[in-house]
Amino acid sequence: MGKIYDRLDKLEQAVESVRKLIKKISEGLSGGSSKASVSTVISSTMVDVSKEDFDKLRQEFTDFAVMTDKSMGRVKEELDTKATLIELANLQAGLMDKLNELMGNLENMFADKEGTRKKIAQIEKSVSLIFIIF
């Protein structure tokens, strides 16, 4: 589970860095900082993007970030309820022990081949004695 949590943390860090970048770009487009500092933050192709396109992109990103935050929360909650590999291995070992015990009990319920032959031979002798007597 540690690997998944690490991935979630990296994803959250990436989302945060994109949020910071959007904030810097927004400040640059609204005149909050000088044009020289804006050009250091964004490339010349991004400057050509209209304010409307940028606002649309920002809204889509915000929606995605909200959806991702909700999903990450659900994933973290589900991970806490999942069994670990060690727990599954212990469960498997316990089930195998119970199955082996059950098989042993079933084998003891029925006679083996030789024992059955001996008992049949005894019954045949008893039946033949009964016929001889009567």
HUNOR-V93994 format. One record per helix or strand. SS is the DSSP state (~ for helix, > for strand). FROM is the first residue (numbers start at 1). TO is the last residue. If there is no record, write none. Layout:
SS/FROM/TO
SS/FROM/TO
This chain:
~/2/29
~/35/41
~/44/47
~/51/81
~/85/109
~/113/133
